[in-house]
């Protein structure tokens, strides 16, 4: 599904990614862990097409297409979804109108007729149950006045509605209490299928207690320096990121 080869990228003249290599197949969950400044969020922004980030080299293939050659909106239509670490508020724009516009833009891209209001509202009711999203939240402006947990639940709700092929969740566990973490993680697990894949970016093992990864990658100084199974996250939790730094210093 996704093949990243020697990806180099940065922002404001500073190179942050120094040659990322990663392959993600349908049906897989990949966790990317690493200390602050290692390039985790930069990787997510580059894959989503944030224009503030400059690609300096490498290739990214997504379902046979050159992802780096596609504008952000086309990447979204093709099936890339980014769950933000800090979801933005959009005052004055209701969740219903926001999501219906997004769904119909995707349908138009694939030559399908727009979804009627009644059809869309029926789908919204079905998808809300995935993340236990209250009806009052779904009818308010996008993220306006939401708590941190509500914003993250809203992100997974959007993911449920848009049905992406590849979901990139950038520190979805940030700022969540244990109940909100469980609800968000359960939503991610319910949406998993053999036709989609997920990249989970996190600092901590606790999220991976709920979302079970097939592979864990350690990102350090802009490169993936270690890859393993779920036990790698447990080892990292026990030894800390100084363990990675000491390994790098000895190489």
C-alpha positions as a printed NumPy array, in Angstrom:
array([[  0.   ,   0.   ,   0.   ],
       [  2.629,   2.55 ,   1.11 ],
       [  6.305,   2.368,   0.18 ],
       [  8.66 ,   5.071,   1.428],
       [ 12.194,   5.014,   0.068],
       [ 15.002,   7.234,   1.369],
       [ 12.636,  10.114,   2.193],
       [ 14.37 ,  13.347,   3.151],
       [ 12.43 ,  16.446,   4.165],
       [ 12.529,  19.547,   6.317],
       [ 10.995,  22.893,   7.125],
       [ 12.287,  26.474,   7.015],
       [ 15.652,  25.37 ,   5.661],
       [ 16.229,  22.721,   8.337],
       [ 16.41 ,  19.091,   7.282],
       [ 14.56 ,  16.819,   9.724],
       [ 14.025,  13.53 ,   7.873],
       [ 17.328,  11.983,   6.853],
       [ 16.33 ,   8.99 ,   4.775],
       [ 13.144,   7.239,   5.929],
       [ 12.467,   3.737,   4.594],
       [  9.129,   2.163,   5.446],
       [  6.639,  -0.229,   3.872],
       [  3.046,  -0.561,   5.068],
       [  0.684,  -3.214,   3.715],
       [ -3.104,  -3.423,   3.87 ],
       [ -4.38 ,  -4.913,   7.122],
       [ -1.357,  -3.766,   9.138],
       [ -0.942,  -1.405,  12.079],
       [  2.457,   0.271,  12.41 ],
       [  3.542,   2.225,  15.487],
       [  6.233,   4.879,  15.158],
       [  7.904,   5.929,  18.411],
       [ 10.739,   8.291,  19.168],
       [ 11.843,  11.243,  21.292],
       [ 10.809,  14.841,  20.643],
       [ 12.449,  16.275,  17.533],
       [ 13.084,  12.909,  15.918],
       [ 10.837,  13.645,  12.933],
       [  7.588,  11.823,  13.763],
       [  5.228,  14.715,  13.122],
       [  7.306,  15.86 ,  10.151],
       [  6.793,  12.466,   8.552],
       [  3.026,  12.698,   9.039],
       [  2.897,  16.216,   7.601],
       [  4.948,  15.272,   4.551],
       [  2.723,  12.275,   3.817],
       [ -0.403,  14.435,   4.163],
       [  1.083,  17.091,   1.871],
       [  1.477,  20.067,   4.21 ],
       [  2.997,  22.729,   1.918],
       [  5.11 ,  24.183,   4.745],
       [  7.338,  21.098,   4.549],
       [  9.872,  20.668,   1.758],
       [ 10.709,  17.275,   0.311],
       [ 14.473,  17.117,  -0.268],
       [ 14.731,  13.63 ,  -1.721],
       [ 13.342,  10.134,  -1.889],
       [ 10.143,   8.539,  -3.158],
       [  6.746,   7.673,  -1.706],
       [  4.49 ,   5.221,  -3.542],
       [  0.859,   4.961,  -2.441],
       [ -1.211,   2.299,  -4.177],
       [  0.918,   2.604,  -7.287],
       [  0.846,   6.41 ,  -7.434],
       [  3.591,   8.937,  -6.709],
       [  2.208,  10.404,  -3.497],
       [  4.63 ,  13.324,  -3.453],
       [  3.308,  14.474,  -6.826],
       [ -0.299,  14.76 ,  -5.575],
       [ -1.799,  17.899,  -3.972],
       [ -3.131,  17.475,  -0.4  ],
       [ -6.81 ,  17.301,  -1.379],
       [ -6.128,  14.544,  -3.921],
       [ -4.147,  12.584,  -1.325],
       [ -7.2  ,  12.793,   0.916],
       [ -9.546,  11.641,  -1.843],
       [ -7.184,   8.77 ,  -2.683],
       [ -7.412,   7.557,   0.911],
       [ -4.87 ,   9.33 ,   3.128],
       [ -6.205,  10.53 ,   6.496],
       [ -4.249,  12.497,   9.094],
       [ -5.45 ,  12.703,  12.681],
       [ -3.805,  15.793,  14.16 ],
       [ -2.028,  15.998,  17.492],
       [ -3.792,  19.31 ,  18.096],
       [ -7.064,  19.376,  16.109],
       [ -8.038,  22.893,  15.068],
       [-11.3  ,  24.618,  15.845],
       [-13.414,  25.957,  12.963],
       [-15.967,  28.359,  14.471],
       [-19.186,  28.825,  12.533],
       [-18.862,  25.605,  10.524],
       [-21.057,  22.779,  11.817],
       [-19.71 ,  19.245,  11.914],
       [-22.641,  18.099,   9.767],
       [-21.902,  20.589,   6.976],
       [-18.142,  20.096,   7.258],
       [-18.301,  16.324,   6.953],
       [-20.981,  16.306,   4.272],
       [-18.849,  18.662,   2.169],
       [-15.827,  16.383,   2.64 ],
       [-17.765,  13.238,   1.738],
       [-19.334,  14.788,  -1.353],
       [-15.996,  16.215,  -2.517],
       [-14.583,  12.702,  -2.383],
       [-17.605,  11.294,  -4.219],
       [-17.235,  13.954,  -6.928],
       [-13.558,  13.013,  -7.331],
       [-14.626,   9.452,  -8.125],
       [-17.469,  10.538, -10.407],
       [-20.272,   9.683,  -7.963],
       [-23.375,  11.781,  -7.285],
       [-23.531,  13.769,  -4.031],
       [-25.035,  12.105,  -0.992],
       [-28.445,  13.485,  -0.035],
       [-28.991,  15.12 ,   3.34 ],
       [-31.1  ,  12.218,   4.595],
       [-28.557,   9.623,   3.454],
       [-25.739,  11.536,   5.091],
       [-27.538,  11.99 ,   8.403],
       [-28.277,   8.266,   8.497],
       [-24.589,   7.494,   7.921],
       [-23.575,   9.994,  10.626],
       [-25.789,   8.255,  13.151],
       [-24.168,   4.924,  12.337],
       [-20.616,   6.264,  12.495],
       [-21.123,   8.187,  15.76 ],
       [-21.545,   4.927,  17.621],
       [-18.   ,   3.884,  16.682],
       [-16.485,   6.468,  19.022],
       [-19.451,   7.042,  21.333],
       [-19.815,  10.595,  20.01 ],
       [-22.743,  12.45 ,  21.5  ],
       [-25.281,  13.856,  19.053],
       [-24.885,  17.349,  20.522],
       [-21.163,  17.341,  19.685],
       [-21.821,  16.255,  16.107],
       [-24.197,  19.191,  15.604],
       [-21.818,  21.87 ,  16.949],
       [-19.108,  23.811,  15.136],
       [-16.006,  21.779,  14.329],
       [-14.107,  21.224,  17.61 ],
       [-15.288,  24.578,  19.019],
       [-15.344,  24.385,  22.801],
       [-14.496,  20.674,  22.744],
       [-12.305,  19.149,  25.44 ],
       [ -9.089,  17.423,  24.383],
       [-10.777,  14.026,  24.552],
       [-13.779,  15.227,  22.557],
       [-11.522,  16.619,  19.838],
       [ -9.69 ,  13.298,  19.525],
       [-12.961,  11.377,  19.441],
       [-14.124,  13.742,  16.729],
       [-10.997,  12.943,  14.718],
       [-11.755,   9.222,  14.816],
       [-15.385,   9.972,  13.95 ],
       [-14.156,  11.812,  10.829],
       [-11.971,   8.821,  10.048],
       [-15.025,   6.556,  10.316],
       [-17.039,   8.749,   7.949],
       [-14.312,   9.175,   5.321],
       [-13.234,   5.499,   5.372],
       [ -9.585,   6.122,   4.4  ],
       [ -7.243,   3.45 ,   3.125],
       [ -4.313,   4.733,   5.223],
       [ -4.851,   6.532,   8.524],
       [ -1.957,   8.405,  10.124],
       [ -2.668,   9.2  ,  13.771],
       [ -0.209,  11.759,  15.134],
       [ -0.052,  11.379,  18.917],
       [ -3.76 ,  10.704,  19.232],
       [ -3.177,   9.781,  22.897],
       [ -1.771,  13.228,  23.751],
       [ -3.707,  14.796,  26.626],
       [ -6.233,  11.969,  26.982],
       [ -7.371,  10.516,  30.287],
       [ -7.707,   6.745,  30.512],
       [-11.428,   6.664,  29.608],
       [-11.011,   8.892,  26.549],
       [ -7.969,   6.882,  25.509],
       [ -9.963,   3.657,  25.665],
       [-12.841,   5.1  ,  23.619],
       [-10.538,   6.52 ,  20.936],
       [ -8.479,   3.331,  20.725],
       [-11.601,   1.16 ,  20.516],
       [-12.802,   3.322,  17.645],
       [ -9.528,   2.784,  15.784],
       [ -9.755,  -0.968,  16.392],
       [-13.344,  -1.146,  15.116],
       [-12.33 ,   0.572,  11.879],
       [ -9.438,  -1.789,  11.17 ],
       [ -9.909,  -4.132,   8.204],
       [ -7.926,  -6.13 ,   5.68 ],
       [ -8.443,  -3.288,   3.194],
       [ -6.933,  -0.463,   5.224],
       [ -3.838,   0.28 ,   7.283],
       [ -2.907,   2.546,  10.181],
       [  0.248,   4.352,  11.252],
       [  0.126,   5.286,  14.937],
       [  2.633,   7.901,  16.086],
       [  3.126,   7.971,  19.835],
       [  5.611,   8.568,  22.637],
       [  4.154,   6.032,  25.009],
       [  3.434,   2.338,  25.344],
       [  0.045,   2.976,  26.98 ],
       [ -1.709,   3.604,  23.643],
       [ -0.303,   0.329,  22.33 ],
       [ -1.968,  -1.512,  25.197],
       [ -5.217,  -0.791,  23.339],
       [ -4.151,  -0.535,  19.693],
       [ -2.052,  -3.616,  19.021],
       [  0.615,  -2.888,  16.385],
       [  1.994,  -5.458,  13.978],
       [  5.267,  -3.529,  13.776],
       [  6.977,  -0.956,  15.977],
       [  9.542,   1.425,  14.495],
       [ 11.9  ,   3.663,  16.463],
       [ 12.554,   7.005,  14.771],
       [ 15.679,   8.838,  15.893],
       [ 17.475,  11.768,  14.283],
       [ 15.28 ,  11.545,  11.211],
       [ 15.823,   7.844,  10.537],
       [ 14.155,   4.584,  11.515],
       [ 16.912,   2.994,  13.566],
       [ 15.065,  -0.067,  14.882],
       [ 12.06 ,  -2.153,  13.826],
       [ 10.431,  -4.992,  15.69 ],
       [  7.193,  -6.401,  17.014],
       [  5.078,  -5.146,  19.945],
       [  7.765,  -6.25 ,  22.391],
       [ 10.031,  -3.46 ,  21.105],
       [  7.64 ,  -0.854,  22.54 ],
       [  7.72 ,  -2.635,  25.905],
       [ 11.519,  -2.669,  25.831],
       [ 11.562,   1.032,  25.023],
       [  9.138,   1.732,  27.873],
       [ 11.463,  -0.088,  30.252],
       [ 14.774,   1.373,  29.06 ],
       [ 13.728,   4.825,  27.844],
       [ 14.965,   6.801,  24.872],
       [ 18.454,   7.127,  26.399],
       [ 18.849,   3.482,  25.41 ],
       [ 18.386,   4.432,  21.752],
       [ 20.756,   7.387,  22.098],
       [ 23.453,   5.224,  23.654],
       [ 23.084,   2.633,  20.886],
       [ 23.42 ,   5.363,  18.284],
       [ 26.514,   6.809,  19.963],
       [ 28.158,   3.375,  19.958],
       [ 27.441,   2.69 ,  16.261]])
